[in-house]
Amino acid sequence: MKSKVIVLAALVAVILASGVYAGGKKDSGGMTIKPGVLSIGMEIGYPPMEYYDSDGKTPIGFDIEMGKAIAAKMGLKPEFVDTSWDGIFAGVNTGKYDCIMSSVTINPARLAAHNFSKPYVSNTLAMVVLKGVTPPANSPAECTGLNVAFQGDTTADSYMEDLGNKGLKYTPRKYDKVMYCFDELQLHRVDVIVTDLLVAYDYVAPADSPFQIIWKSPEGEQFGVCMKKGADDLTAAINNALDALFADGTMLKISNSVFGMDLVTAARK
């Protein structure tokens, strides 16, 4: 009897060491909160990057497809956690999810506070107004006296705050979700929107869109996967997955499917 117990214990040890858990999935080796799962925090209200399908339940968009692909390369199951943007970084720091894939711009302040993957999308800022009206300004720097809409705690927010610090007199209209900015513009409650170019493209693309882009920033930025500071093993694993997805053409395929163009290749140059 004892010998059988010893053999069984040895088999269990081998199974655990091999990184396999019940259900046949790969273990994440302690890199993730849940074994076999890559938990991904995102604000699911930012089309075309992450938003709900017409059923109001199914998350779709670029970051969703990328998250599924990264998890698959890592041998893990993706789990998407919808969270508000204003608490998204606190969430990854306190272990509510393993990483953030939610159009997070890589900048010095965030790099100092968090781990980041290699960039996966190139982006910039844009200004949007209504079609059929004389633009009230040609750039954000000319928005004196205007109501300027943008999502709070984003790069658009930082950009407009910097202009304000330099003397621009405007009325900031911050919203929790970028879609509210476009609702307010259509209702003539704000004059212009400053947002990511990727988002602006999505809103102006339909033939019957009431919106138009009148300014694009000459300064580029890049999105990356954000993780808790010190999560070096997870960062390396996600980078390896991203490298493989760029190499096998998956990232380009996702970009063409969601954006209708290649917005990923430039992120690796």
C-alpha positions as CSV (number, residue, x, y, z in Angstrom):
1,M,0.0,0.0,0.0
2,K,2.8,2.4,0.9
3,S,4.6,1.7,-2.4
4,K,1.4,2.6,-4.3
5,V,1.1,5.9,-2.4
6,I,4.7,6.7,-3.2
7,V,4.3,6.0,-6.9
8,L,1.1,8.1,-7.0
9,A,2.9,11.0,-5.2
10,A,5.8,10.7,-7.7
11,L,3.3,10.8,-10.6
12,V,1.6,13.9,-9.2
13,A,5.0,15.6,-8.7
14,V,5.9,14.9,-12.4
15,I,2.6,16.3,-13.6
16,L,3.0,19.5,-11.5
17,A,6.6,19.9,-12.7
18,S,5.5,19.5,-16.3
19,G,3.2,22.5,-16.0
20,V,-0.1,20.8,-16.6
21,Y,-3.2,21.1,-14.5
22,A,-6.6,19.4,-14.6
23,G,-8.4,20.0,-17.8
24,G,-5.3,19.6,-20.0
25,K,-4.4,23.3,-20.0
26,K,-0.8,24.6,-19.5
27,D,0.0,26.1,-16.1
28,S,1.3,29.6,-16.2
29,G,4.2,28.8,-13.8
30,G,3.1,31.4,-11.2
31,M,3.2,34.2,-13.7
32,T,-0.6,34.8,-13.7
33,I,-3.1,35.1,-11.0
34,K,-5.1,32.1,-12.0
35,P,-3.3,29.0,-13.3
36,G,-3.9,28.5,-17.0
37,V,-5.6,31.9,-17.4
38,L,-4.3,35.2,-18.7
39,S,-6.5,37.8,-17.0
40,I,-6.7,41.0,-19.1
41,G,-8.0,44.3,-17.8
42,M,-9.6,46.8,-20.2
43,E,-12.1,49.5,-20.5
44,I,-14.6,47.9,-22.9
45,G,-16.0,51.1,-24.4
46,Y,-13.3,52.3,-26.8
47,P,-14.1,51.3,-30.4
48,P,-12.4,50.0,-32.5
49,M,-9.9,48.8,-29.9
50,E,-12.3,47.2,-27.3
51,Y,-16.1,47.5,-27.2
52,Y,-19.2,45.4,-27.0
53,D,-20.9,43.8,-30.0
54,S,-24.5,44.7,-30.8
55,D,-25.7,42.1,-28.2
56,G,-24.2,44.2,-25.5
57,K,-22.4,41.2,-24.0
58,T,-19.7,40.0,-26.4
59,P,-16.4,42.0,-26.3
60,I,-14.9,42.7,-29.8
61,G,-12.2,44.9,-31.3
62,F,-8.4,44.9,-31.9
63,D,-7.3,44.4,-28.3
64,I,-9.8,41.6,-27.8
65,E,-8.4,39.7,-30.9
66,M,-4.8,40.4,-29.9
67,G,-5.5,39.3,-26.3
68,K,-6.9,36.0,-27.6
69,A,-3.9,35.5,-29.9
70,I,-1.4,36.3,-27.1
71,A,-3.1,34.0,-24.7
72,A,-3.2,31.2,-27.3
73,K,0.6,31.6,-28.0
74,M,1.2,31.3,-24.2
75,G,-1.0,28.2,-24.0
76,L,-3.5,30.1,-21.7
77,K,-7.1,30.9,-21.7
78,P,-7.9,34.7,-22.1
79,E,-10.2,36.3,-19.5
80,F,-11.3,39.9,-20.2
81,V,-12.1,42.1,-17.2
82,D,-14.1,45.2,-17.9
83,T,-13.0,48.1,-15.7
84,S,-13.3,51.9,-15.7
85,W,-10.3,53.7,-17.1
86,D,-9.7,55.8,-14.1
87,G,-9.0,52.7,-12.0
88,I,-7.4,50.5,-14.6
89,F,-3.7,51.0,-13.4
90,A,-4.6,50.5,-9.8
91,G,-6.3,47.3,-10.8
92,V,-3.2,45.7,-12.3
93,N,-1.2,46.9,-9.3
94,T,-3.5,45.2,-6.8
95,G,-3.8,42.0,-8.7
96,K,-7.3,42.3,-10.1
97,Y,-5.9,41.1,-13.5
98,D,-2.5,40.2,-14.9
99,C,-2.1,42.9,-17.5
100,I,-3.8,45.7,-19.3
101,M,-4.6,45.6,-23.0
102,S,-6.6,48.7,-23.5
103,S,-4.9,51.1,-25.9
104,V,-2.3,52.1,-23.3
105,T,0.2,54.6,-24.6
106,I,3.7,54.0,-23.6
107,N,5.2,57.1,-22.0
108,P,8.0,57.9,-19.5
109,A,5.7,58.3,-16.5
110,R,4.0,55.0,-17.1
111,L,7.3,53.2,-17.8
112,A,8.5,54.4,-14.4
113,A,5.5,52.9,-12.7
114,H,4.8,49.8,-14.7
115,N,6.3,47.1,-16.9
116,F,5.4,47.3,-20.6
117,S,5.6,45.0,-23.5
118,K,7.2,45.9,-26.8
119,P,4.8,48.3,-28.8
120,Y,2.2,46.7,-31.0
121,V,0.3,49.7,-32.6
122,S,1.4,53.1,-33.8
123,N,-1.0,55.9,-33.1
124,T,-1.3,59.7,-32.8
125,L,-3.9,62.3,-31.7
126,A,-6.7,63.7,-33.9
127,M,-9.3,66.5,-33.7
128,V,-12.8,65.8,-34.8
129,V,-15.7,68.2,-35.7
130,L,-19.1,67.8,-37.3
131,K,-19.4,67.7,-41.0
132,G,-21.1,70.5,-42.9
133,V,-20.1,73.2,-40.5
134,T,-17.3,75.7,-40.6
135,P,-14.6,74.3,-38.2
136,P,-14.4,76.4,-35.1
137,A,-10.7,75.8,-35.0
138,N,-8.0,74.1,-37.1
139,S,-6.0,72.5,-34.3
140,P,-6.3,72.1,-30.5
141,A,-3.9,75.0,-30.0
142,E,-6.6,77.3,-31.7
143,C,-9.5,76.2,-29.4
144,T,-9.7,79.4,-27.5
145,G,-13.1,79.8,-25.9
146,L,-14.3,76.4,-27.2
147,N,-15.8,73.4,-25.4
148,V,-13.2,70.6,-26.0
149,A,-14.3,67.0,-25.3
150,F,-11.9,64.2,-24.5
151,Q,-11.8,61.1,-22.3
152,G,-10.3,61.8,-18.9
153,D,-6.9,60.5,-17.9
154,T,-5.9,59.8,-21.5
155,T,-3.1,61.2,-23.6
156,A,-5.7,63.6,-25.1
157,D,-6.4,64.8,-21.6
158,S,-2.7,65.3,-20.9
159,Y,-2.2,67.1,-24.3
160,M,-5.0,69.6,-23.7
161,E,-3.9,70.1,-20.1
162,D,-0.4,71.0,-21.4
163,L,-1.9,73.5,-23.8
164,G,-3.9,75.0,-20.9
165,N,-0.7,75.3,-18.9
166,K,0.8,77.2,-21.8
167,G,-2.0,79.7,-21.8
168,L,-4.8,78.3,-23.9
169,K,-8.2,79.3,-22.6
170,Y,-10.7,76.7,-23.3
171,T,-13.4,74.7,-21.5
172,P,-12.4,71.1,-20.9
173,R,-15.2,68.6,-21.1
174,K,-14.0,65.3,-19.8
175,Y,-16.0,62.0,-20.1
176,D,-15.6,58.6,-18.7
177,K,-15.9,56.9,-22.1
178,V,-14.9,58.3,-25.5
179,M,-18.2,57.4,-27.1
180,Y,-19.8,60.0,-24.9
181,C,-17.6,62.7,-26.5
182,F,-19.1,61.8,-29.9
183,D,-22.6,61.8,-28.5
184,E,-22.1,65.3,-27.1
185,L,-20.6,66.6,-30.3
186,Q,-23.5,65.3,-32.3
187,L,-25.9,67.1,-29.9
188,H,-23.9,70.3,-30.3
189,R,-23.0,70.4,-26.6
190,V,-19.3,70.5,-27.4
191,D,-17.4,72.1,-30.2
192,V,-14.5,69.7,-31.0
193,I,-13.2,66.3,-29.8
194,V,-9.5,65.4,-29.3
195,T,-8.9,61.7,-29.2
196,D,-6.8,58.9,-30.6
197,L,-6.6,58.8,-34.4
198,L,-7.5,55.1,-34.4
199,V,-10.8,56.0,-32.6
200,A,-11.4,58.9,-34.9
201,Y,-10.9,56.8,-38.0
202,D,-13.6,54.4,-36.7
203,Y,-16.1,57.1,-36.2
204,V,-15.6,58.9,-39.5
205,A,-15.3,55.7,-41.6
206,P,-19.1,55.1,-42.2
207,A,-20.4,56.7,-45.4
208,D,-23.2,58.4,-43.3
209,S,-20.9,59.5,-40.5
210,P,-21.6,63.0,-39.2
211,F,-18.0,63.5,-38.2
212,Q,-14.8,64.6,-39.9
213,I,-11.1,64.7,-38.9
214,I,-9.6,68.1,-39.4
215,W,-6.3,67.8,-37.6
216,K,-3.7,65.0,-36.9
217,S,-0.8,65.4,-34.5
218,P,2.6,65.1,-36.2
219,E,3.8,63.5,-33.0
220,G,3.4,59.7,-32.9
221,E,2.8,57.4,-29.9
222,Q,2.7,53.7,-29.4
223,F,0.5,51.2,-27.5
224,G,1.8,48.4,-25.3
225,V,0.6,45.8,-22.9
226,C,0.9,47.1,-19.3
227,M,1.8,45.0,-16.3
228,K,2.6,45.5,-12.7
229,K,6.1,46.7,-12.0
230,G,8.5,43.8,-11.5
231,A,6.4,41.3,-13.4
232,D,9.4,40.5,-15.5
233,D,8.6,36.8,-16.3
234,L,5.1,37.7,-17.6
235,T,6.5,40.6,-19.5
236,A,9.1,38.3,-21.3
237,A,6.4,35.8,-22.0
238,I,4.0,38.4,-23.5
239,N,6.9,39.8,-25.6
240,N,7.7,36.4,-26.9
241,A,4.1,35.9,-27.9
242,L,3.9,39.2,-29.6
243,D,7.2,38.6,-31.5
244,A,5.7,35.3,-32.7
245,L,2.4,37.0,-33.7
246,F,4.3,39.6,-35.7
247,A,6.5,37.0,-37.3
248,D,3.7,34.7,-38.5
249,G,1.5,37.6,-39.8
250,T,-1.2,37.3,-37.2
251,M,-0.9,40.9,-36.0
252,L,-1.1,42.2,-39.6
253,K,-4.2,40.1,-40.2
254,I,-5.9,41.4,-37.1
255,S,-5.0,45.0,-38.1
256,N,-6.4,44.6,-41.6
257,S,-9.5,42.9,-40.2
258,V,-10.3,45.6,-37.6
259,F,-8.8,48.8,-39.1
260,G,-8.8,48.0,-42.8
261,M,-5.2,48.9,-43.0
262,D,-1.7,48.1,-41.5
263,L,-1.3,50.1,-38.3
264,V,1.0,47.5,-36.6
265,T,4.1,47.2,-38.7
266,A,5.3,50.7,-38.0
267,A,5.3,49.9,-34.3
268,R,8.2,47.6,-34.8
269,K,10.4,50.0,-36.8
